[in-house]
Amino acid sequence: PATDCELSDIDYRDYDRWGQMIFRSQDRNIGWNGRFRNQLMTRATYIYQLIYQFSYQETNQVQKGSFILFD
């Protein structure tokens, strides 16, 4: 049975500083491994966007931010 706090939808995306999407997952159990096209990404600042919805909500929620990838 579903509870009010269950995620009903998720869409996670990472972008490089030029706005190119380098990762996308719609599975909350799969995260980015720091690679794009089998190449380890360089130390830099990246942008993320998380679009999600809980079972009790009627509209999607959006969170955006940045993070730094270190070697």
Predicted model as a PDB file, atoms N, CA, C, CB and O in Angstrom, pLDDT in the B-factor column:
MODEL        1                                                                  
ATOM      1  N   PRO A   1       0.814  -1.192   0.000  1.00 53.00           N  
ATOM      2  CA  PRO A   1       0.000   0.000   0.000  1.00 53.00           C  
ATOM      3  C   PRO A   1       0.863   1.264   0.000  1.00 53.00           C  
ATOM      4  CB  PRO A   1      -0.929  -0.006   1.199  1.00 53.00           C  
ATOM      5  O   PRO A   1       1.913   1.303   0.641  1.00 53.00           O  
ATOM      6  N   ALA A   2       0.429   2.266  -0.700  1.00 54.00           N  
ATOM      7  CA  ALA A   2       1.165   3.529  -0.790  1.00 54.00           C  
ATOM      8  C   ALA A   2       0.939   4.359   0.469  1.00 54.00           C  
ATOM      9  CB  ALA A   2       0.737   4.326  -2.044  1.00 54.00           C  
ATOM     10  O   ALA A   2      -0.138   4.344   1.067  1.00 54.00           O  
ATOM     11  N   THR A   3       1.981   5.077   0.847  1.00 58.00           N  
ATOM     12  CA  THR A   3       1.846   6.036   1.940  1.00 58.00           C  
ATOM     13  C   THR A   3       1.981   7.432   1.355  1.00 58.00           C  
ATOM     14  CB  THR A   3       2.913   5.785   3.063  1.00 58.00           C  
ATOM     15  O   THR A   3       2.407   7.591   0.212  1.00 58.00           O  
ATOM     16  N   ASP A   4       1.622   8.437   2.129  1.00 58.00           N  
ATOM     17  CA  ASP A   4       1.680   9.818   1.657  1.00 58.00           C  
ATOM     18  C   ASP A   4       3.094  10.272   1.307  1.00 58.00           C  
ATOM     19  CB  ASP A   4       1.105  10.733   2.700  1.00 58.00           C  
ATOM     20  O   ASP A   4       3.263  11.203   0.519  1.00 58.00           O  
ATOM     21  N   CYS A   5       4.104   9.636   1.877  1.00 71.00           N  
ATOM     22  CA  CYS A   5       5.482  10.083   1.660  1.00 71.00           C  
ATOM     23  C   CYS A   5       6.197   9.322   0.550  1.00 71.00           C  
ATOM     24  CB  CYS A   5       6.264   9.947   2.934  1.00 71.00           C  
ATOM     25  O   CYS A   5       7.401   9.511   0.374  1.00 71.00           O  
ATOM     26  N   GLU A   6       5.518   8.487  -0.190  1.00 84.00           N  
ATOM     27  CA  GLU A   6       6.156   7.741  -1.268  1.00 84.00           C  
ATOM     28  C   GLU A   6       6.330   8.606  -2.498  1.00 84.00           C  
ATOM     29  CB  GLU A   6       5.346   6.502  -1.612  1.00 84.00           C  
ATOM     30  O   GLU A   6       5.433   9.352  -2.891  1.00 84.00           O  
ATOM     31  N   LEU A   7       7.514   8.490  -3.100  1.00 80.00           N  
ATOM     32  CA  LEU A   7       7.751   9.176  -4.369  1.00 80.00           C  
ATOM     33  C   LEU A   7       6.964   8.475  -5.461  1.00 80.00           C  
ATOM     34  CB  LEU A   7       9.265   9.213  -4.717  1.00 80.00           C  
ATOM     35  O   LEU A   7       7.030   7.254  -5.598  1.00 80.00           O  
ATOM     36  N   SER A   8       6.230   9.242  -6.227  1.00 82.00           N  
ATOM     37  CA  SER A   8       5.500   8.653  -7.340  1.00 82.00           C  
ATOM     38  C   SER A   8       6.201   8.933  -8.668  1.00 82.00           C  
ATOM     39  CB  SER A   8       4.070   9.187  -7.376  1.00 82.00           C  
ATOM     40  O   SER A   8       5.920   8.282  -9.674  1.00 82.00           O  
ATOM     41  N   ASP A   9       7.122   9.913  -8.665  1.00 88.00           N  
ATOM     42  CA  ASP A   9       7.822  10.288  -9.898  1.00 88.00           C  
ATOM     43  C   ASP A   9       9.121  10.985  -9.528  1.00 88.00           C  
ATOM     44  CB  ASP A   9       6.936  11.209 -10.800  1.00 88.00           C  
ATOM     45  O   ASP A   9       9.161  11.768  -8.580  1.00 88.00           O  
ATOM     46  N   ILE A  10      10.194  10.700 -10.280  1.00 93.00           N  
ATOM     47  CA  ILE A  10      11.477  11.362 -10.049  1.00 93.00           C  
ATOM     48  C   ILE A  10      12.222  11.474 -11.369  1.00 93.00           C  
ATOM     49  CB  ILE A  10      12.328  10.590  -9.000  1.00 93.00           C  
ATOM     50  O   ILE A  10      12.188  10.559 -12.193  1.00 93.00           O  
ATOM     51  N   ASP A  11      12.889  12.592 -11.562  1.00 96.00           N  
ATOM     52  CA  ASP A  11      13.700  12.826 -12.761  1.00 96.00           C  
ATOM     53  C   ASP A  11      14.898  13.662 -12.328  1.00 96.00           C  
ATOM     54  CB  ASP A  11      12.869  13.550 -13.908  1.00 96.00           C  
ATOM     55  O   ASP A  11      14.754  14.847 -12.027  1.00 96.00           O  
ATOM     56  N   TYR A  12      16.083  13.046 -12.294  1.00 96.00           N  
ATOM     57  CA  TYR A  12      17.301  13.713 -11.840  1.00 96.00           C  
ATOM     58  C   TYR A  12      18.227  13.939 -13.030  1.00 96.00           C  
ATOM     59  CB  TYR A  12      18.014  12.881 -10.740  1.00 96.00           C  
ATOM     60  O   TYR A  12      18.435  13.032 -13.835  1.00 96.00           O  
ATOM     61  N   ARG A  13      18.788  15.153 -13.146  1.00 97.00           N  
ATOM     62  CA  ARG A  13      19.661  15.494 -14.264  1.00 97.00           C  
ATOM     63  C   ARG A  13      20.871  16.274 -13.774  1.00 97.00           C  
ATOM     64  CB  ARG A  13      18.897  16.303 -15.320  1.00 97.00           C  
ATOM     65  O   ARG A  13      20.766  17.110 -12.877  1.00 97.00           O  
ATOM     66  N   ASP A  14      22.027  15.988 -14.379  1.00 98.00           N  
ATOM     67  CA  ASP A  14      23.243  16.758 -14.146  1.00 98.00           C  
ATOM     68  C   ASP A  14      23.649  17.416 -15.454  1.00 98.00           C  
ATOM     69  CB  ASP A  14      24.390  15.859 -13.589  1.00 98.00           C  
ATOM     70  O   ASP A  14      23.502  16.840 -16.532  1.00 98.00           O  
ATOM     71  N   TYR A  15      24.169  18.646 -15.334  1.00 98.00           N  
ATOM     72  CA  TYR A  15      24.603  19.421 -16.496  1.00 98.00           C  
ATOM     73  C   TYR A  15      26.014  19.949 -16.253  1.00 98.00           C  
ATOM     74  CB  TYR A  15      23.619  20.593 -16.784  1.00 98.00           C  
ATOM     75  O   TYR A  15      26.398  20.225 -15.117  1.00 98.00           O  
ATOM     76  N   ASP A  16      26.783  20.087 -17.342  1.00 96.00           N  
ATOM     77  CA  ASP A  16      28.083  20.728 -17.211  1.00 96.00           C  
ATOM     78  C   ASP A  16      27.911  22.244 -17.259  1.00 96.00           C  
ATOM     79  CB  ASP A  16      29.048  20.249 -18.322  1.00 96.00           C  
ATOM     80  O   ASP A  16      26.790  22.738 -17.381  1.00 96.00           O  
ATOM     81  N   ARG A  17      29.003  22.972 -17.166  1.00 93.00           N  
ATOM     82  CA  ARG A  17      28.892  24.437 -17.083  1.00 93.00           C  
ATOM     83  C   ARG A  17      28.414  25.089 -18.362  1.00 93.00           C  
ATOM     84  CB  ARG A  17      30.212  25.022 -16.710  1.00 93.00           C  
ATOM     85  O   ARG A  17      28.057  26.267 -18.361  1.00 93.00           O  
ATOM     86  N   TRP A  18      28.400  24.336 -19.461  1.00 95.00           N  
ATOM     87  CA  TRP A  18      27.897  24.859 -20.730  1.00 95.00           C  
ATOM     88  C   TRP A  18      26.442  24.490 -20.969  1.00 95.00           C  
ATOM     89  CB  TRP A  18      28.744  24.350 -21.872  1.00 95.00           C  
ATOM     90  O   TRP A  18      25.873  24.826 -22.008  1.00 95.00           O  
ATOM     91  N   GLY A  19      25.845  23.805 -20.014  1.00 96.00           N  
ATOM     92  CA  GLY A  19      24.433  23.452 -20.114  1.00 96.00           C  
ATOM     93  C   GLY A  19      24.150  22.134 -20.798  1.00 96.00           C  
ATOM     94  O   GLY A  19      22.990  21.809 -21.050  1.00 96.00           O  
ATOM     95  N   GLN A  20      25.188  21.361 -21.108  1.00 97.00           N  
ATOM     96  CA  GLN A  20      24.974  20.055 -21.735  1.00 97.00           C  
ATOM     97  C   GLN A  20      24.603  19.039 -20.656  1.00 97.00           C  
ATOM     98  CB  GLN A  20      26.246  19.592 -22.519  1.00 97.00           C  
ATOM     99  O   GLN A  20      25.291  18.919 -19.642  1.00 97.00           O  
ATOM    100  N   MET A  21      23.509  18.310 -20.884  1.00 98.00           N  
ATOM    101  CA  MET A  21      23.109  17.284 -19.931  1.00 98.00           C  
ATOM    102  C   MET A  21      24.104  16.131 -20.026  1.00 98.00           C  
ATOM    103  CB  MET A  21      21.646  16.794 -20.203  1.00 98.00           C  
ATOM    104  O   MET A  21      24.332  15.582 -21.104  1.00 98.00           O  
ATOM    105  N   ILE A  22      24.692  15.771 -18.886  1.00 98.00           N  
ATOM    106  CA  ILE A  22      25.692  14.716 -18.870  1.00 98.00           C  
ATOM    107  C   ILE A  22      25.202  13.465 -18.137  1.00 98.00           C  
ATOM    108  CB  ILE A  22      26.965  15.225 -18.227  1.00 98.00           C  
ATOM    109  O   ILE A  22      25.851  12.420 -18.182  1.00 98.00           O  
ATOM    110  N   PHE A  23      24.067  13.575 -17.470  1.00 98.00           N  
ATOM    111  CA  PHE A  23      23.493  12.418 -16.774  1.00 98.00           C  
ATOM    112  C   PHE A  23      22.013  12.650 -16.555  1.00 98.00           C  
ATOM    113  CB  PHE A  23      24.209  12.162 -15.420  1.00 98.00           C  
ATOM    114  O   PHE A  23      21.569  13.770 -16.303  1.00 98.00           O  
ATOM    115  N   ARG A  24      21.258  11.565 -16.658  1.00 98.00           N  
ATOM    116  CA  ARG A  24      19.829  11.619 -16.338  1.00 98.00           C  
ATOM    117  C   ARG A  24      19.399  10.263 -15.792  1.00 98.00           C  
ATOM    118  CB  ARG A  24      18.979  12.009 -17.595  1.00 98.00           C  
ATOM    119  O   ARG A  24      19.781   9.220 -16.322  1.00 98.00           O  
ATOM    120  N   SER A  25      18.611  10.289 -14.742  1.00 97.00           N  
ATOM    121  CA  SER A  25      18.062   9.060 -14.179  1.00 97.00           C  
ATOM    122  C   SER A  25      16.635   9.307 -13.712  1.00 97.00           C  
ATOM    123  CB  SER A  25      18.937   8.546 -13.010  1.00 97.00           C  
ATOM    124  O   SER A  25      16.331  10.343 -13.122  1.00 97.00           O  
ATOM    125  N   GLN A  26      15.787   8.364 -13.980  1.00 95.00           N  
ATOM    126  CA  GLN A  26      14.421   8.394 -13.465  1.00 95.00           C  
ATOM    127  C   GLN A  26      14.211   7.268 -12.460  1.00 95.00           C  
ATOM    128  CB  GLN A  26      13.403   8.283 -14.617  1.00 95.00           C  
ATOM    129  O   GLN A  26      13.083   6.896 -12.135  1.00 95.00           O  
ATOM    130  N   ASP A  27      15.332   6.737 -11.979  1.00 93.00           N  
ATOM    131  CA  ASP A  27      15.337   5.684 -10.969  1.00 93.00           C  
ATOM    132  C   ASP A  27      16.086   6.215  -9.750  1.00 93.00           C  
ATOM    133  CB  ASP A  27      15.994   4.362 -11.516  1.00 93.00           C  
ATOM    134  O   ASP A  27      17.277   6.510  -9.844  1.00 93.00           O  
ATOM    135  N   ARG A  28      15.422   6.340  -8.631  1.00 88.00           N  
ATOM    136  CA  ARG A  28      16.053   6.941  -7.447  1.00 88.00           C  
ATOM    137  C   ARG A  28      17.202   6.104  -6.905  1.00 88.00           C  
ATOM    138  CB  ARG A  28      15.023   7.142  -6.357  1.00 88.00           C  
ATOM    139  O   ARG A  28      17.953   6.576  -6.052  1.00 88.00           O  
ATOM    140  N   ASN A  29      17.354   4.878  -7.378  1.00 91.00           N  
ATOM    141  CA  ASN A  29      18.440   4.007  -6.936  1.00 91.00           C  
ATOM    142  C   ASN A  29      19.672   4.090  -7.831  1.00 91.00           C  
ATOM    143  CB  ASN A  29      17.956   2.583  -6.879  1.00 91.00           C  
ATOM    144  O   ASN A  29      20.675   3.433  -7.551  1.00 91.00           O  
ATOM    145  N   ILE A  30      19.621   4.876  -8.896  1.00 94.00           N  
ATOM    146  CA  ILE A  30      20.745   4.990  -9.827  1.00 94.00           C  
ATOM    147  C   ILE A  30      21.245   6.429  -9.816  1.00 94.00           C  
ATOM    148  CB  ILE A  30      20.331   4.554 -11.272  1.00 94.00           C  
ATOM    149  O   ILE A  30      20.511   7.351 -10.172  1.00 94.00           O  
ATOM    150  N   GLY A  31      22.490   6.616  -9.409  1.00 93.00           N  
ATOM    151  CA  GLY A  31      23.095   7.940  -9.353  1.00 93.00           C  
ATOM    152  C   GLY A  31      24.231   8.072 -10.358  1.00 93.00           C  
ATOM    153  O   GLY A  31      24.641   7.096 -10.985  1.00 93.00           O  
ATOM    154  N   TRP A  32      24.720   9.269 -10.496  1.00 95.00           N  
ATOM    155  CA  TRP A  32      25.797   9.562 -11.438  1.00 95.00           C  
ATOM    156  C   TRP A  32      27.116   9.023 -10.903  1.00 95.00           C  
ATOM    157  CB  TRP A  32      25.902  11.080 -11.700  1.00 95.00           C  
ATOM    158  O   TRP A  32      27.399   9.140  -9.710  1.00 95.00           O  
ATOM    159  N   ASN A  33      27.926   8.429 -11.785  1.00 95.00           N  
ATOM    160  CA  ASN A  33      29.212   7.867 -11.380  1.00 95.00           C  
ATOM    161  C   ASN A  33      30.388   8.780 -11.718  1.00 95.00           C  
ATOM    162  CB  ASN A  33      29.412   6.522 -12.037  1.00 95.00           C  
ATOM    163  O   ASN A  33      31.540   8.360 -11.609  1.00 95.00           O  
ATOM    164  N   GLY A  34      30.120  10.017 -12.126  1.00 94.00           N  
ATOM    165  CA  GLY A  34      31.189  10.953 -12.434  1.00 94.00           C  
ATOM    166  C   GLY A  34      31.733  10.821 -13.846  1.00 94.00           C  
ATOM    167  O   GLY A  34      32.749  11.429 -14.182  1.00 94.00           O  
ATOM    168  N   ARG A  35      31.057  10.024 -14.680  1.00 96.00           N  
ATOM    169  CA  ARG A  35      31.517   9.800 -16.050  1.00 96.00           C  
ATOM    170  C   ARG A  35      30.480  10.293 -17.052  1.00 96.00           C  
ATOM    171  CB  ARG A  35      31.814   8.311 -16.284  1.00 96.00           C  
ATOM    172  O   ARG A  35      29.282  10.326 -16.772  1.00 96.00           O  
ATOM    173  N   PHE A  36      30.975  10.676 -18.230  1.00 96.00           N  
ATOM    174  CA  PHE A  36      30.123  11.036 -19.357  1.00 96.00           C  
ATOM    175  C   PHE A  36      30.747  10.416 -20.597  1.00 96.00           C  
ATOM    176  CB  PHE A  36      29.968  12.601 -19.504  1.00 96.00           C  
ATOM    177  O   PHE A  36      31.912  10.663 -20.907  1.00 96.00           O  
ATOM    178  N   ARG A  37      29.968   9.616 -21.299  1.00 96.00           N  
ATOM    179  CA  ARG A  37      30.457   8.870 -22.467  1.00 96.00           C  
ATOM    180  C   ARG A  37      31.725   8.089 -22.132  1.00 96.00           C  
ATOM    181  CB  ARG A  37      30.727   9.827 -23.641  1.00 96.00           C  
ATOM    182  O   ARG A  37      32.703   8.114 -22.879  1.00 96.00           O  
ATOM    183  N   ASN A  38      31.689   7.399 -21.002  1.00 95.00           N  
ATOM    184  CA  ASN A  38      32.767   6.554 -20.492  1.00 95.00           C  
ATOM    185  C   ASN A  38      34.053   7.302 -20.158  1.00 95.00           C  
ATOM    186  CB  ASN A  38      33.071   5.497 -21.488  1.00 95.00           C  
ATOM    187  O   ASN A  38      35.089   6.666 -19.960  1.00 95.00           O  
ATOM    188  N   GLN A  39      34.021   8.624 -20.089  1.00 95.00           N  
ATOM    189  CA  GLN A  39      35.174   9.424 -19.701  1.00 95.00           C  
ATOM    190  C   GLN A  39      34.924  10.033 -18.327  1.00 95.00           C  
ATOM    191  CB  GLN A  39      35.461  10.529 -20.750  1.00 95.00           C  
ATOM    192  O   GLN A  39      33.862  10.601 -18.072  1.00 95.00           O  
ATOM    193  N   LEU A  40      35.920   9.909 -17.438  1.00 95.00           N  
ATOM    194  CA  LEU A  40      35.809  10.526 -16.130  1.00 95.00           C  
ATOM    195  C   LEU A  40      35.811  12.037 -16.299  1.00 95.00           C  
ATOM    196  CB  LEU A  40      36.957  10.068 -15.196  1.00 95.00           C  
ATOM    197  O   LEU A  40      36.694  12.585 -16.958  1.00 95.00           O  
ATOM    198  N   MET A  41      34.851  12.702 -15.722  1.00 96.00           N  
ATOM    199  CA  MET A  41      34.742  14.154 -15.853  1.00 96.00           C  
ATOM    200  C   MET A  41      35.811  14.842 -15.019  1.00 96.00           C  
ATOM    201  CB  MET A  41      33.343  14.636 -15.430  1.00 96.00           C  
ATOM    202  O   MET A  41      36.295  14.291 -14.030  1.00 96.00           O  
ATOM    203  N   THR A  42      36.173  16.052 -15.432  1.00 94.00           N  
ATOM    204  CA  THR A  42      37.213  16.806 -14.756  1.00 94.00           C  
ATOM    205  C   THR A  42      36.663  17.521 -13.528  1.00 94.00           C  
ATOM    206  CB  THR A  42      37.842  17.808 -15.711  1.00 94.00           C  
ATOM    207  O   THR A  42      35.454  17.655 -13.341  1.00 94.00           O  
ATOM    208  N   ARG A  43      37.593  17.970 -12.706  1.00 95.00           N  
ATOM    209  CA  ARG A  43      37.219  18.757 -11.535  1.00 95.00           C  
ATOM    210  C   ARG A  43      36.555  20.038 -12.029  1.00 95.00           C  
ATOM    211  CB  ARG A  43      38.467  19.073 -10.628  1.00 95.00           C  
ATOM    212  O   ARG A  43      37.150  20.796 -12.795  1.00 95.00           O  
ATOM    213  N   ALA A  44      35.344  20.272 -11.598  1.00 96.00           N  
ATOM    214  CA  ALA A  44      34.583  21.438 -12.054  1.00 96.00           C  
ATOM    215  C   ALA A  44      33.316  21.560 -11.235  1.00 96.00           C  
ATOM    216  CB  ALA A  44      34.247  21.334 -13.562  1.00 96.00           C  
ATOM    217  O   ALA A  44      33.011  20.712 -10.396  1.00 96.00           O  
ATOM    218  N   THR A  45      32.583  22.629 -11.494  1.00 97.00           N  
ATOM    219  CA  THR A  45      31.272  22.825 -10.891  1.00 97.00           C  
ATOM    220  C   THR A  45      30.215  22.340 -11.872  1.00 97.00           C  
ATOM    221  CB  THR A  45      31.041  24.320 -10.509  1.00 97.00           C  
ATOM    222  O   THR A  45      30.266  22.660 -13.060  1.00 97.00           O  
ATOM    223  N   TYR A  46      29.276  21.580 -11.379  1.00 98.00           N  
ATOM    224  CA  TYR A  46      28.194  21.028 -12.188  1.00 98.00           C  
ATOM    225  C   TYR A  46      26.858  21.472 -11.602  1.00 98.00           C  
ATOM    226  CB  TYR A  46      28.280  19.476 -12.254  1.00 98.00           C  
ATOM    227  O   TYR A  46      26.770  21.833 -10.429  1.00 98.00           O  
ATOM    228  N   ILE A  47      25.847  21.441 -12.417  1.00 98.00           N  
ATOM    229  CA  ILE A  47      24.502  21.860 -12.024  1.00 98.00           C  
ATOM    230  C   ILE A  47      23.602  20.623 -11.980  1.00 98.00           C  
ATOM    231  CB  ILE A  47      23.930  22.938 -13.014  1.00 98.00           C  
ATOM    232  O   ILE A  47      23.710  19.737 -12.828  1.00 98.00           O  
ATOM    233  N   TYR A  48      22.724  20.573 -10.993  1.00 97.00           N  
ATOM    234  CA  TYR A  48      21.748  19.485 -10.958  1.00 97.00           C  
ATOM    235  C   TYR A  48      20.335  20.063 -10.960  1.00 97.00           C  
ATOM    236  CB  TYR A  48      21.969  18.584  -9.713  1.00 97.00           C  
ATOM    237  O   TYR A  48      20.092  21.197 -10.548  1.00 97.00           O  
ATOM    238  N   GLN A  49      19.422  19.233 -11.441  1.00 98.00           N  
ATOM    239  CA  GLN A  49      17.999  19.553 -11.390  1.00 98.00           C  
ATOM    240  C   GLN A  49      17.273  18.280 -10.972  1.00 98.00           C  
ATOM    241  CB  GLN A  49      17.469  20.098 -12.778  1.00 98.00           C  
ATOM    242  O   GLN A  49      17.461  17.220 -11.570  1.00 98.00           O  
ATOM    243  N   LEU A  50      16.459  18.394  -9.962  1.00 96.00           N  
ATOM    244  CA  LEU A  50      15.675  17.273  -9.462  1.00 96.00           C  
ATOM    245  C   LEU A  50      14.203  17.643  -9.560  1.00 96.00           C  
ATOM    246  CB  LEU A  50      16.070  16.909  -7.994  1.00 96.00           C  
ATOM    247  O   LEU A  50      13.748  18.611  -8.951  1.00 96.00           O  
ATOM    248  N   ILE A  51      13.479  16.866 -10.327  1.00 95.00           N  
ATOM    249  CA  ILE A  51      12.027  17.041 -10.455  1.00 95.00           C  
ATOM    250  C   ILE A  51      11.395  15.813  -9.819  1.00 95.00           C  
ATOM    251  CB  ILE A  51      11.570  17.219 -11.975  1.00 95.00           C  
ATOM    252  O   ILE A  51      11.697  14.685 -10.208  1.00 95.00           O  
ATOM    253  N   TYR A  52      10.530  16.024  -8.855  1.00 93.00           N  
ATOM    254  CA  TYR A  52       9.947  14.892  -8.147  1.00 93.00           C  
ATOM    255  C   TYR A  52       8.508  15.192  -7.754  1.00 93.00           C  
ATOM    256  CB  TYR A  52      10.776  14.548  -6.906  1.00 93.00           C  
ATOM    257  O   TYR A  52       8.052  16.335  -7.779  1.00 93.00           O  
ATOM    258  N   GLN A  53       7.822  14.133  -7.395  1.00 91.00           N  
ATOM    259  CA  GLN A  53       6.437  14.270  -6.933  1.00 91.00           C  
ATOM    260  C   GLN A  53       6.154  13.159  -5.943  1.00 91.00           C  
ATOM    261  CB  GLN A  53       5.426  14.225  -8.126  1.00 91.00           C  
ATOM    262  O   GLN A  53       6.446  11.990  -6.194  1.00 91.00           O  
ATOM    263  N   PHE A  54       5.578  13.544  -4.809  1.00 86.00           N  
ATOM    264  CA  PHE A  54       5.115  12.553  -3.843  1.00 86.00           C  
ATOM    265  C   PHE A  54       3.690  12.140  -4.192  1.00 86.00           C  
ATOM    266  CB  PHE A  54       5.189  13.110  -2.394  1.00 86.00           C  
ATOM    267  O   PHE A  54       2.976  12.851  -4.899  1.00 86.00           O  
ATOM    268  N   SER A  55       3.298  10.997  -3.693  1.00 83.00           N  
ATOM    269  CA  SER A  55       1.984  10.459  -4.030  1.00 83.00           C  
ATOM    270  C   SER A  55       0.834  11.372  -3.620  1.00 83.00           C  
ATOM    271  CB  SER A  55       1.809   9.119  -3.385  1.00 83.00           C  
ATOM    272  O   SER A  55      -0.233  11.325  -4.232  1.00 83.00           O  
ATOM    273  N   TYR A  56       1.029  12.203  -2.592  1.00 84.00           N  
ATOM    274  CA  TYR A  56      -0.044  13.088  -2.134  1.00 84.00           C  
ATOM    275  C   TYR A  56      -0.083  14.423  -2.888  1.00 84.00           C  
ATOM    276  CB  TYR A  56       0.111  13.351  -0.651  1.00 84.00           C  
ATOM    277  O   TYR A  56      -1.008  15.210  -2.687  1.00 84.00           O  
ATOM    278  N   GLN A  57       0.898  14.689  -3.745  1.00 82.00           N  
ATOM    279  CA  GLN A  57       0.955  15.968  -4.447  1.00 82.00           C  
ATOM    280  C   GLN A  57       0.300  15.876  -5.825  1.00 82.00           C  
ATOM    281  CB  GLN A  57       2.407  16.431  -4.586  1.00 82.00           C  
ATOM    282  O   GLN A  57       0.267  14.811  -6.441  1.00 82.00           O  
ATOM    283  N   GLU A  58      -0.214  16.998  -6.289  1.00 86.00           N  
ATOM    284  CA  GLU A  58      -0.814  17.045  -7.619  1.00 86.00           C  
ATOM    285  C   GLU A  58       0.146  17.594  -8.665  1.00 86.00           C  
ATOM    286  CB  GLU A  58      -2.072  17.885  -7.592  1.00 86.00           C  
ATOM    287  O   GLU A  58      -0.047  17.375  -9.860  1.00 86.00           O  
ATOM    288  N   THR A  59       1.178  18.304  -8.225  1.00 89.00           N  
ATOM    289  CA  THR A  59       2.133  18.888  -9.164  1.00 89.00           C  
ATOM    290  C   THR A  59       3.553  18.493  -8.796  1.00 89.00           C  
ATOM    291  CB  THR A  59       1.998  20.414  -9.194  1.00 89.00           C  
ATOM    292  O   THR A  59       3.835  18.151  -7.647  1.00 89.00           O  
ATOM    293  N   ASN A  60       4.448  18.544  -9.784  1.00 91.00           N  
ATOM    294  CA  ASN A  60       5.858  18.244  -9.573  1.00 91.00           C  
ATOM    295  C   ASN A  60       6.533  19.341  -8.762  1.00 91.00           C  
ATOM    296  CB  ASN A  60       6.569  18.065 -10.910  1.00 91.00           C  
ATOM    297  O   ASN A  60       6.146  20.508  -8.830  1.00 91.00           O  
ATOM    298  N   GLN A  61       7.531  18.959  -8.005  1.00 92.00           N  
ATOM    299  CA  GLN A  61       8.384  19.886  -7.264  1.00 92.00           C  
ATOM    300  C   GLN A  61       9.733  19.922  -7.988  1.00 92.00           C  
ATOM    301  CB  GLN A  61       8.545  19.450  -5.742  1.00 92.00           C  
ATOM    302  O   GLN A  61      10.148  18.922  -8.573  1.00 92.00           O  
ATOM    303  N   VAL A  62      10.411  21.059  -7.951  1.00 95.00           N  
ATOM    304  CA  VAL A  62      11.691  21.201  -8.634  1.00 95.00           C  
ATOM    305  C   VAL A  62      12.722  21.755  -7.669  1.00 95.00           C  
ATOM    306  CB  VAL A  62      11.560  22.111  -9.872  1.00 95.00           C  
ATOM    307  O   VAL A  62      12.469  22.733  -6.966  1.00 95.00           O  
ATOM    308  N   GLN A  63      13.881  21.125  -7.641  1.00 96.00           N  
ATOM    309  CA  GLN A  63      15.020  21.630  -6.886  1.00 96.00           C  
ATOM    310  C   GLN A  63      16.192  21.747  -7.842  1.00 96.00           C  
ATOM    311  CB  GLN A  63      15.365  20.704  -5.672  1.00 96.00           C  
ATOM    312  O   GLN A  63      16.424  20.854  -8.657  1.00 96.00           O  
ATOM    313  N   LYS A  64      16.929  22.840  -7.748  1.00 97.00           N  
ATOM    314  CA  LYS A  64      18.101  23.071  -8.584  1.00 97.00           C  
ATOM    315  C   LYS A  64      19.242  23.503  -7.698  1.00 97.00           C  
ATOM    316  CB  LYS A  64      17.820  24.131  -9.680  1.00 97.00           C  
ATOM    317  O   LYS A  64      19.031  24.095  -6.640  1.00 97.00           O  
ATOM    318  N   GLY A  65      20.456  23.206  -8.133  1.00 98.00           N  
ATOM    319  CA  GLY A  65      21.617  23.625  -7.371  1.00 98.00           C  
ATOM    320  C   GLY A  65      22.893  23.275  -8.109  1.00 98.00           C  
ATOM    321  O   GLY A  65      22.874  22.901  -9.281  1.00 98.00           O  
ATOM    322  N   SER A  66      23.987  23.401  -7.409  1.00 97.00           N  
ATOM    323  CA  SER A  66      25.279  23.091  -8.003  1.00 97.00           C  
ATOM    324  C   SER A  66      26.109  22.281  -7.022  1.00 97.00           C  
ATOM    325  CB  SER A  66      26.021  24.379  -8.411  1.00 97.00           C  
ATOM    326  O   SER A  66      25.842  22.269  -5.820  1.00 97.00           O  
ATOM    327  N   PHE A  67      27.114  21.609  -7.552  1.00 96.00           N  
ATOM    328  CA  PHE A  67      28.057  20.852  -6.736  1.00 96.00           C  
ATOM    329  C   PHE A  67      29.404  20.857  -7.436  1.00 96.00           C  
ATOM    330  CB  PHE A  67      27.558  19.395  -6.490  1.00 96.00           C  
ATOM    331  O   PHE A  67      29.485  21.084  -8.643  1.00 96.00           O  
ATOM    332  N   ILE A  68      30.461  20.604  -6.674  1.00 96.00           N  
ATOM    333  CA  ILE A  68      31.812  20.559  -7.212  1.00 96.00           C  
ATOM    334  C   ILE A  68      32.275  19.124  -7.234  1.00 96.00           C  
ATOM    335  CB  ILE A  68      32.778  21.438  -6.388  1.00 96.00           C  
ATOM    336  O   ILE A  68      32.179  18.420  -6.229  1.00 96.00           O  
ATOM    337  N   LEU A  69      32.775  18.685  -8.365  1.00 93.00           N  
ATOM    338  CA  LEU A  69      33.342  17.339  -8.501  1.00 93.00           C  
ATOM    339  C   LEU A  69      34.844  17.432  -8.264  1.00 93.00           C  
ATOM    340  CB  LEU A  69      33.030  16.720  -9.914  1.00 93.00           C  
ATOM    341  O   LEU A  69      35.536  18.182  -8.952  1.00 93.00           O  
ATOM    342  N   PHE A  70      35.347  16.679  -7.302  1.00 87.00           N  
ATOM    343  CA  PHE A  70      36.776  16.650  -6.998  1.00 87.00           C  
ATOM    344  C   PHE A  70      37.378  15.352  -7.509  1.00 87.00           C  
ATOM    345  CB  PHE A  70      37.024  16.804  -5.478  1.00 87.00           C  
ATOM    346  O   PHE A  70      36.673  14.358  -7.687  1.00 87.00           O  
ATOM    347  N   ASP A  71      38.697  15.366  -7.744  1.00 75.00           N  
ATOM    348  CA  ASP A  71      39.376  14.122  -8.172  1.00 75.00           C  
ATOM    349  C   ASP A  71      39.501  13.189  -6.998  1.00 75.00           C  
ATOM    350  CB  ASP A  71      40.779  14.417  -8.770  1.00 75.00           C  
ATOM    351  O   ASP A  71      40.040  12.091  -7.137  1.00 75.00           O  
TER     352      ASP A  71                                                      
ENDMDL                                                                          
END                                                                             
